[in-house]
Amino acid sequence: MRFSRFLLSAALIAAPVALSISSADAQDAAPAPAAVANSGAAATFDETLFNVPDGKDAKFYQERLNALQEAFQKYYQATGGDQAKINALIPKLQVAAKTIFKNLVDAKDVPAAEAFQYFQSYAASFAQEGDLDGLNALLAKEQAKTPVDSERVKFLNYIIVSVSLDKALAANDDAAIAKIGGEIIAKANVDDDWMQSAPALLSGVARMNPKVGTRLLNDLCASFAASKDENRKQIAASLAGQLRFLNLVGNEMKVEGLYLDGTEIDWKSYRGKVVLIDFWATWCGPCVGEIPNMTKMYEKYNAAGFEILGYSLDQDLDALHKFEEERKLPWKTASQKLSLDSKAKKYVDLSEYYGITGIPTMILVGKDGKVLSTNARGPELERLLKAQFPNVK
């Protein structure tokens, strides 16, 4: 089973112990001496390194872990990143690493902070396999200890919930997703660690199952908004933007602010046109990378009623002006900074109002003013415009 998409990144990259290896990790690594033959297609991996016995001291396992990491990195480079060879090797690496982590989590001569990192990686190995029974057994073992390590128990509880969600989403089991989500909300209302984790977990659910996930986010937002705790109230305010974004398709959108030339956006004047609203910035590589396709679509469909409205998050207005002049963009750009700095009138910050945390975010609005898509990028933009302007060839 795939590794849970919800798990803390530390479970995979807990330095210095990560051996939840991917080819990307090895690609940038510097060559290191290892049990590998020298060169290209003839490269071999010393598979005796995979034989990891129990009962050795911590030094043995740490050295074996380092040897496996270095050997994998060298093998990746020597094979030129041959994906078939890498894919064949990774399961064996993961089995060996799991044994190493198991023997290091309670080693007496390992500092507590380092042991916790080993523990994270050990728990992550069960999550990679989708092994809830293994995770629950590990939890029971930790809970039976005296004293109980609360950090380990907390981490395991989070992973167990995450993997459970992953399985429920993979099975499209709405009832199970709703049940787990409800349990997360109940914990988040009384536990500050879950208060911090719940929004990200349920936002992930909403992206993959909008029907159930949006309902769960609404419930979380409502319960936090009603809380007497200021931190929960603040989270509720930020979640409100995400919920507006999730509910945009099929509904009208609030658009206001100032263009880069200081004039006010007249959103009503766009009615009757298909409008792409592009949240972007000059410093955002992927944003700039979208411009050639946007220009192509603009040239093809503008005469038929297609318009683009850029909403720039640039704080350096000189850089934005220079970019606009050099690129000679044929559409108008609004400025977040100018809009928020306005003394004449108060405008909402559209990026905050719609909970936009990543750019480019490209929203396509139909002729009736209702949102058609919140992901109108690249080929998807062209597909959507073809549907809106079937007579344009």
N, C-alpha and C positions, 0 to 999 in steps of 0.2 A: 504493500500500500504506500501511496505517496506520503511524504512527511507533511504533518498538519500545517496548513497555510497560516494558522493563527499563532503558532508558537513564538515565544520570545526569541529574538535573533540570537541572544546569548546562548541558547541551547545548541546552536550550530557553530557559532564563532567564538566560543568562550576561550580566548587566548589564555595560556599558550597550548591548550590541550585539544583544539579542534581536530578531529579526523573524520568529520562528516564531510568527506572530501567531494569537491566538484572539480571538473576540469578547469573552470574559471579560476579557482584558487591556485592551481598549479601553473597556469599560463603565465602569470606575472612573476612567478617565483624565480629566484636566482638559482643557477645550477649548484647542486650540492653533492658531495661524494656519497655514493650509495651503492647498493648491490645491483648494479645495472651494467649490462654490456654497453660498450661505447658505440653507438651509432645507429641511426635511422631505423630502417625496417628490421634490422637484425637485433634490435634492443630486446633484452629479456629482463624479467623481474625475478629476483631471488625469492621464490615462494616459501622457502623455509622460514622467512620472517613472519609468515602467517601462523606458524605453530607457536601459540602463546599458552604456556602451561599456567595453572593456578599455583598459588603457594610461594611465589618468589617475593623478594623484597621490593620496596618502592623504586629503588634505583634501577632494577632490571626492567620494570614496566615503563619507566620514564625514558630509558635509553631505547627500548623497543619502539615506543611511540615515536620518538624522534627519528629513528632509523626508517620506520614505515613512511613517515611524512617526507623525508628526504628522498627515499627511493621512489616514491610516487611522483614527486616533482621532477626528478631526473628522467624517469620513464616517460612522463608526459612530453617533456621536451625532446627526448631522443626519438620518440615515435611521431613527432610532428603533430601531436594532439589527435592521433587516430581514434575517432570516437568509438569505433567497435572494440578496439583493444582496451580503451579506458573503461568502457561500460562493463566489459568482462571482468575487469580487475576490481572495480569498486565494491561489489558485494563481499568479496573476500577481505578487503581492507576493513569494511564495516564490521564484519564478524570478529576479526582480530582486535579492532579498536574497542569493541564492546567488552571483550574479555579484559583488556587492559584497564578500561575505566572501572569495571567491576572490582578489580583488585586494588585500585588506587583510592576509591572513595572513602575507605575506612582505614587506610594504611596509617600506622602510628607515627611514622616519621615524615608525614606530609603536612605542611601548615594548613590550618583550617580553611583559610580563604582559597587556597589552591585546591584543597579537597572538594570544596563546594563547586568549583569549576568542573572538576572531574565528574562530580555527581550530576551536574547539569547535562554534560555530554552523555553520561550513562543513561539518564532518563530519556534524552533525545533519541538514543538508539532504539528504545522501545517504541517511541512515537513514530520513527521512520517506518517501522514495521506495522504500525497501526495496532500494536499489541496492548489493548486495554487491560487484559488479564494480567500481563506482566507488570504494567504500571500500577495496578491496584495492589498486586502482591508486594511491590516495592514500597508502596504507601503504607500497607499494613506493617511491614517490617520496620519502617521508620517510626511509625506511631507506637510500636511496642518497646522502643528503646527508652532508657532512663539515663539522663533526661532526654526529652524529645527535642530534636533540632527543628525549631519552628520554620527556619528558612527553607530547609529541604521539603518539609511538609507543604509549605505554601507553594513552592515551585511545582511540586508534583500535582497538587490540586489544580493548579492552572493548566498544566499540560494535559491532565485527564479530561478536563472540560473542553480543552481545545481539540483534542483528538476525537472526542465524542461529537463535537460540532462538525468536524471534518467528515466523519462517517455519515452523520445525518444529512449533511448537504450533498454528499456524493450519492446518497440513496434517494434524494428528493423527498425526504420524510418530513413533511411540514409539521406534523404533530410532535415529532421528536425535537425538531429545531425549536419550536415554540416552548416546549417543556424545558429544555436546557437554557434557552434564553430567559425564561421566567425565573429560573433558579439563579442565573447570573445577576439579574436585576435585584432579587431579594438579598443576595449577598452584598451587592454594591450599595444598598441602602444602609447597611450597618457596619461594613468593613471598608476601611480607607484604601487598602490595597486593591480590592475589587472595584472600588469607586474609580480608581485610576485605570484599571484594565477593561472594565465593561464597555466604555464607549468604542474603543478600537475593535473589540471582539464583535460587538453588535453592528458596527459599521461594516465590518467584513461580511457579516451575514447579509446585510442589506444589499451589498454589491452583488452577491451571488444568488440571493433569493429575495428580490425586492418586496414581494408580497408579505412574507413573514417578517423579514428583517426590518422593514420600515415600521411595521406595527410594534415590533420590539423596541426600536429606537424611540418611537413616540411614547411608549410606556416608561422607558428609562428617563426620558426628558421630563415627562410629567411628574414622576416621583421625585426627581432631583429638584425640579422647580418648586415643589411643595415642601422641600426639606428646610429645616432651620439652619442647616450647615451652609456657610457661605461658599465653600469650595464646590459643593454639589450644585448650588445655584449658578455659579459661574460656568460649570460644565454644561448645565442645562441650556444656558444662553448660547454657548458655542454649538451645541447639538441642534439648536433651532435652525441654524443656517444649513447644516447637513440635511435636515428634514425638508427644508424648502427646496433644496437641490434635488433630492430624491423624488419629490412630488412635482417637479417641473413639467415633465412630459404630459401633454394634454391640457396644460394650464397656461395662463398668461404669465408673463414675466415682468418684474419691476425693473426698469432701466432708467437711470437718471445720472446727472453729473455734467461735467464740462468737457468740451472738446479741447484738444491741445492748443487751439487758437483762442481759448477763453470763452467761446460762445457756448450756450446751453444746449444739451441734447433735447431735441423735440421728438420723443419716442412715438408720439401719435402720428408723426409725419411718415413713419416707416410702415404704417398699417397698409395692407394691400400688397406688400412686397415680402419675399422670402429673405430673411435676414440671418446672417451668421454673426454671432457675437463671440469675439475671440478675446479671451483673457490671456494676456501674454506680457512679455517684457523683452527688451533688447538684449539683456544678459542671459536669456534662456535659449540655449542652443536648439532644443527641439521646437521651440516657438518659431525661431527664425527659419528652421528647416521646413516648416509648414508653408511659408510664404510663397514659394514657387507654385505649389499646387493651388493655393488660394487665388493667386494672380491668374492662373490658367482658368479656374472656374469663374472668376469675376469677368474675365474677357469673354468667356463663352456665354454666360447667362445674365450679365448685367442688363443688357438691352431688353431682356424678357421679364425683368423684375426682380433680379437678385442683387442684394446689397450686403456689404460687410461693415460692421462696426467694431473696431478694435477698442479694447479696454486695457490700457497699459498700466502695469504695476510698477513701472520705473519711478524711482525717487530722484534720479538724476535727469532733470528735464533738459539740460543741455545735450546730454547723450541721446535722449529721445528725439529732440529736434534734429540733431545731426543725422541720426538714422533715417528719419522720415525724409529729409532732404536728399540724402544719398540714394535711397531706394525708390523715391518718388512713388510711394504707395497711392493707388488710385482711390482708396476709400478713406473715410475719416477715422481718426483715432481719438478716443477720450482718455483723459488722464486721471488716474486714481488720486495722485497727489494734488493736482489742481482742484479737483472736486472737493477733497477733504479740507484743503486750505482756504476754500472760498469764505469770504467774510459776508458776501451779499446774501447767501442762502445756504442752508444746511442740507447736504446730500448724504445719503447712506453710502457706506463703503460696500459696493456691490460684491466684492470678493468675500468679504466677511458675511454679508447678508445671505449669501448662498453657500457659505461654508466651503469655499474653494481653497484647497490647500496645495494643489499642484497645477502647474501650467505647462503646456497650453491646455486650457479647457475651452472647448469650442461647442457652443450651443446654437442649434438651428431653430429659428422661429418661423412658423408658417404665415401665410398671407392673412389669416384670421387673428394673428397675434398670439397663437398658442404654440407652445414648444413642441417641436417634432423630434428632437434628439438632443441629448446632452453629451454626445460623443461623436460629433460631426467632423472627424479628422481624416485626412488622407483619402483612401479609396471610398470610405464610408460617406464622405461629403459628396463625392461625385455620384455615388449611387442614389443618395437622397435627392440631389438636384435633378438627376434624370427623371426621377419619379414626379417631382414637382413641375418640371418643364418638359413634358413628353414630346412636345412639338419642336424643341430645339435640337438640331442635328449637328 
